[in-house]
Amino acid sequence: MHSFSDLALAVYCPRKLYYRREDDRDVPADVERRRALAFEYGTLLDADDALLRSHPIAVSPDEFRTNLSHARGRLERWSEIAEPPHRDVLLTGRECRGIAHKLLEGPPAPSIVSAGRPPENGVWEPQSVRAVAAAKALAWERSTPVETAFVEYPAYGTIRRMDISTRRKALYRRAIRTVEAIDGSPPRLADDGKCTACEYRDRCGVRTRSLRSLLGI
């Protein structure tokens, strides 16, 4: 049984997944603090600058309020997102299991909360795979189709609705194959930007190059 987080890491970097499996570390405190913002939207939406700056937001107070206001106006299920009927729900499907940070009802839909930065449009592939995994597990438990999911980037006040499309399902299937194929350490990435901030960089042995060296300066 694969975990949602393993599938997300398999898309991001299989080698990082290999090291993470050997390293039973807790979720960093700063990640937990950022995720906690997803359960305070009602308060934060009307908060003044001083209160917002006391929270781990990643943009200016004005930008944060603007982003969150747009989400409230755009999302039909805003009330459930802001005050979810269920939170931190363990879902177990046919192939994978893991935590949906929020679970909406009528129709059922999972929401995954990310501590990171949102892309300009849509969601990053690791969060897409995680959301599809949660939707599939929820569908398996409820014996009903789950057609949509949400991905939240609360430090930016950004919430994205995503369809469980054929393309996203194919990415999920690729992640399943990657996880099942890992037997020993996967190849290193080739000077990828992902390596710079990776906590396993020293153990992995990937050499990252500065902008000056890449430009031959």
Residue pairs with C-beta under 8 A, 6 or more apart in sequence:
1 92
1 95
1 96
1 97
2 95
2 96
2 97
2 133
2 176
2 179
3 96
3 97
3 98
4 96
4 97
4 98
4 99
4 112
4 130
4 133
4 134
4 137
5 98
5 130
6 17
6 20
6 21
6 179
7 96
7 129
7 130
7 133
7 172
7 175
7 176
7 179
8 126
8 127
8 129
8 130
8 175
9 16
9 17
9 20
9 126
10 17
10 129
10 175
10 178
10 179
10 182
11 125
11 126
11 129
11 171
11 174
11 175
11 178
12 125
12 126
12 194
13 189
13 192
13 194
13 198
14 178
14 182
14 186
15 185
15 186
15 187
15 188
15 189
15 200
15 204
16 194
16 198
16 200
16 204
17 179
17 182
17 186
18 182
18 184
18 185
18 186
19 200
19 203
19 204
20 200
23 200
30 56
30 115
31 115
33 56
34 56
34 58
34 115
34 154
34 155
35 101
35 113
35 114
35 115
35 154
37 44
37 55
37 56
37 57
37 154
37 155
38 101
38 102
38 113
38 152
38 154
39 84
39 87
40 55
41 68
41 81
41 82
41 154
42 82
42 83
44 51
44 52
44 55
44 64
44 65
44 68
44 157
45 65
45 68
45 69
45 72
47 55
47 61
47 65
48 61
49 61
52 61
52 64
52 65
53 61
56 155
57 64
57 155
57 156
57 157
58 117
58 155
58 156
59 67
59 155
59 156
59 157
63 156
63 157
64 156
64 157
65 157
66 157
67 156
67 157
67 158
68 157
71 78
71 81
71 157
71 158
71 159
72 78
72 82
75 81
75 159
75 161
77 104
77 109
77 150
80 102
80 104
80 105
81 102
81 104
81 111
81 150
81 152
81 159
84 102
84 103
84 104
84 111
85 103
85 104
85 105
86 102
86 103
86 105
87 101
87 102
87 103
88 99
88 100
88 101
89 99
89 100
89 103
89 110
90 97
90 98
90 99
91 97
91 98
91 99
91 100
91 103
91 110
91 134
91 137
91 138
91 141
92 137
92 140
92 141
93 133
93 136
93 137
93 138
93 139
93 140
93 141
94 136
94 140
95 136
95 176
96 133
96 136
96 137
96 176
97 137
98 130
98 133
98 134
98 137
100 110
100 111
100 112
100 134
100 138
101 111
101 112
101 113
101 152
102 110
102 111
102 113
102 150
102 152
103 109
103 110
103 111
103 138
104 110
104 111
104 150
107 144
107 146
107 147
107 148
108 138
108 142
108 144
108 146
109 135
109 138
109 146
109 148
109 149
109 150
110 131
110 134
110 135
110 138
110 146
110 149
110 150
111 149
111 150
111 151
111 152
112 127
112 130
112 131
112 134
112 149
112 150
112 151
112 152
113 151
113 152
113 154
114 124
114 127
114 151
114 152
114 153
115 155
116 124
116 153
116 155
117 153
117 155
117 156
118 124
118 153
118 156
118 158
118 160
122 128
122 160
122 162
123 131
123 151
123 160
123 162
125 171
127 151
128 151
128 162
128 168
128 171
129 168
129 171
129 172
129 175
131 149
131 150
131 151
131 162
131 164
132 149
132 164
132 168
132 169
132 171
132 172
133 172
134 149
135 146
135 147
135 148
135 149
135 164
136 146
136 164
136 172
138 146
139 145
139 146
146 164
147 163
147 164
148 161
148 162
148 163
148 164
149 161
149 162
149 164
150 159
150 160
150 161
150 162
151 159
151 160
151 162
152 158
152 159
152 160
153 159
153 160
162 168
188 204
188 205
188 206
189 195
189 206
191 206
191 207
191 208
191 209
192 206
195 201
195 204
195 206
195 208
196 208
198 204
198 206
201 208
